[in-house]
Amino acid sequence: MKYRQQTKILRLPVVGDGDRFDPKLELRKYQIIENMLLAGMKGVRNCLFNEGDLILQKQPDGTFAVTLTTGATGIVGGAYFSAPSHTAWTGLQKDRTYFLYLNGTPHTIADPEQVRVAFTEHRNKDMENSAILMGSVSLRDEPKLDRYPYGKLYARDMLRHASDTENPHGEKLVQDELIVRKKLVLSAQDGAGLEIRAEGGSRCVPADSIMPSVMEFISAGMVGARLSAGAPVAFVVASRVYEKASAAKLGDVSIEYVDNQTFSVYNTGDAGIQMRALIFHR
C-alpha cells in the first residue's frame, strides 16, 4: 500500500485524501527522519550540495549587490536548504571587503527556501557555526567577486575527506593544537616555536631547533676554529668537504663547546682544510 502524497525532496510518504492510515508506512517515514536527525547531530552542520551561481552588480544608488542567479542547496545549521535564485546580498559599500553568508531560520527545516542572507567585513568563525559561507567580494579598486573563498565547504570534499583512509585530512593539516590520544599535545606558540606537552611536563622548542643548521669553515688545526651558531647548540658534528687531489691531512677531530651558542673545532692534522659543521640546536 502507498500513500497518494509524498514530500518533494526525500519522497517521504504522506497521508492524502482518501488514504487509509498505514502504521508500517508511518514507521518507515519516521525512521528515515530519525536517522537523518541523528546523522545531523553527529555530523556536519554546514555544507553545500550545489553552490548555484553568483553575480556582482552595481546598483543605481552606487552600492553593490551579489545575487544568486541559480539556486543553491545544502545543509545550514543542520537543516536542508534550497535557496531561491533571487536571493541577494544588497547594500554593499565601495572600498570595503565582504564575506557573504546564508543563515538558516527557525522555519528552514519545514521550508527549505526559508534562509536569510548575512554579510560581514571579516571572517566570522562564530557565524560559521550556523551559517554557510557562499563567497566574498572586494569592492576596493576594481570590484571583484570570489566564488571560492577559503573555508567554503562542499559536501563532495567532505565525502572525499571521510573516504580517504590513507590521508583523511588532505595533503596539509592546519591546526592550532594537535592532540594525539590525549597523551601528546603539539601546540603552536607565539613567534616561531612549538610547545610539546606530554605526561610529566612540557617543553617549548624554538623553530630553529627543529631542523639542524649547516656551517662551512676552514680548519685551524690544533689552534681551533671558533664558530658562533647564533642559537643555542645541543651538539655538533664536523666533517671534511671533499677536495680532489688534496694532500692535506685532517687527523682526529674534536669539538669544544665554549658557551651556549659558541663552539670550537680542533683537528690534529693540517690547517686550511675546507670543513662543514652540522649543528643541532636546543
N, C-alpha and C positions, 0 to 999 in steps of 0.2 A: 504493500500500500504506500502511496505517495501523497503528500500534501500538494495542493494546487499552486501554492506560492513558495518562493524561496528568496533569500537575500541576493543582492546583485553581485557581490564580490565573492563570498565564500560559498554561495549556494546552500545556505543553511535552510532546512525545511521549516516553513511557517504555515500555521493553520489558516486556511482560506474559507470563504463562504461555501457551505455545503460539505466541508471536510468533517470526518469523524476523528475525534481526538485519539491519537495513537501513542501509548506510553513508550513503545520501542523507538519511534522516531524522535520523540521528545528527549529521551535519554541520549540518543546519538547526538542530537543538536547540542545539548548542554555539556556533553563530554568533550566535544570539539571546543566549545567556549572555555571550559575549564582548562583544557590542555594549553590553549593559547594564552590564557591568563597566567598560568604557571610559568610558561616559557618566557613571557614578557617580564614577569617579576624577577626572573633569574638571569635574563639575558640582556640584550641591547635595547636601550630605550629610544635611541635616535639614530636613524639611518635612512638613506634614500634608495628606493627601488628604481624610480625613473625621475631624473632631475628636471625634466622639462627644458624649456629654452628661455633665456633671459634676454631682454633688450634694454639698452640705456637710451633715454631720450631727454632732450632739453625741453622744458616747459615754457609757455608764454611769459610767465612771471619771472623767468631767469633761474628758477630752481630746476632740479633734475628728478627723473623718476626711472625706476627699474621695474619692468613689467614681465610677468610670466606670459609668454606668447603661446606656449603649450603647457598643459597642466603638469604638476609634479606629484609623485606618490611616494609613500614611505611610511616610516614609523616616527612619531614625535611624542615624547613623554610617555612612551609605551602604548600609544594608540595608533591604529592605521589611519592615514590621512590621504586625501586626494584633493590637492589644492587646485581650484579652477584656474583657467587660463587668464582671467582678467585680474588676478591677484597682483598688486603693485605696491612698491615702496615709494612713497611720494615725499616731497618737501626736502629733498637732499640739497644741501647748500654747496656752492662753489668753494674751492680752496680747502676742502675737507676730505677725509677718507672715511668710508663707512663699511661696516660688516653687516650683511643682510641675513636676517633670521626668519624662520617660520616657527610660530608658537602654537601649541595646542590650546584648546579651551576646555572647560568642563563638558562641552557638548560634542567634542570631536569623536569620542568613542561611539556615539549614537549616529552622528552625521559626519562622515569623513571630510566634507568640504568646510566644516567649521574650524578654520585655522585663522590666525591673525598674523600680520607682519610686524616686525620689530627691527630696529637698526641701532647700532652703537658706533661710536668713533674709535673704539678699541675692542680687541677681542675680549669677550666676556665669558670666562670659564663657568661662572655660576649660572648664567643664562643657558649655556650649552648643556647643562644637566637636564633641561626640559624643553630645549629648542633645537632645531636643526639649522646649521649654517648652510646657506644657499649660495652665497657669493660675496664678493667685496668690490667696492668701486672707489677709485681715486679720482677726485674732481680737482686735483691740483694740476696746473698747466693744462695738458691735453687730457680731457676726461677719458678714463679707461675702466672698463668692466672686466673683472677677473671671475670667470665662472668656476674656476677650480682652485680656490684658496686652500692653503694648508689647514687641515682639520676637517674638511668636508668629508663626511662618512657615507660610503656606499655599501649596500648590502652585499654586492658581489665581492668587494675587497674583504669584508668580514668573513664571508664564506671561505674565501681563499686562505685567509688567516687561520681559520679553525681547521681547515683540511690539510694544511701543510704541517705534517708531523716532524719533518726534518728541520724546518726553520719557521716556527709558528709565529714569530714576531717580526717577520720581514728580514731584509738584509742588514738593517741597522736597528738597534734597540736604544731608544732615548728615554731615560728615566731619571727622576731626581734622586730616587733611592731604590736600591735593589736588595731584596731580602731573599736569602737562599735558605729555605726550610727553617726560618726563624733562628738559625744558628750563626749565620754570617750576614753582615749588613755592609754594603758598599754605598757610601753617601758622598755626593759632590760637595766640596767646601768652597767658601768664597775665595776667589782667586784660583790659581792653578794648583789644585790639590785634591786628595782623596782621603776620606776617613774610613778606616776599616775597623768594624766592631765585631767582636766575637766573644764567646764565653771567656770571662776572665779579664776583660778590659777592652780598650780601644787604642788606635794609633792613627795619627794624621801623617800622611805620606805626601811630600811635595811632588809636583808633577815631574820635576827633573830626576827624581829617584826611581821613577817607574821604568825609564829607559836609561841605559848606561850612555856615557858620552865618550868621545874619542879625541885624543890629542896627539899630534905628531911633534917630535922634538929631536934634537941632536944629542947623542950620548956625550957625557963628560968624563967617562972613566971613573976612577975612584974618587975624583973630586965631587962628582954627583951633579945631576941636572935637577935644579929645584923648579917645581911647577906649581901653579895655583889653578885649582879646578873651578873656582868661582861658586862652588856649592859644597855642602858637607859631603865628605868622602867616607865610604864604607871600606872599600879596598880597591886595589889597582893591580892590573895585570899588564906588564910591559913586554914587548917583543920587538925584534928587529924587522925592519922593512927590507924586502929582498932587493939587492943591488947586484946586477950582473957583473961578473968579473971583479968583485971587490975582494981584496986580500986582507981586509981588516978583520980582527978577531974580537968578538963581543965578550966572551968569557961568561962568568956567572953574573946573574942579575939579582939585585936585592932592592927592596922598597923601604924607605924611611917615611913614616907618617909624622910630619912636623907639627901640624896643628889640624884644626877641624877641616880646613879646605886646602892645605898645602902639603905636598909630599916631594920627596927627592928620590931619583932613580940612580943607582950606582951599578957599574959593571966593572968586572975585574980586567977586562981587555982594553981595547983601543977607544979613544975619544973620537968624535966626529962621525959616528955611525948614525944613519937615519933610523929612528925608532918610533914606535907607536904605543901609546898608553890607552888601555880600555878601563874607564873609570866607572865604578859602580857607586852610586850615591845613596845616602840615607836621609 
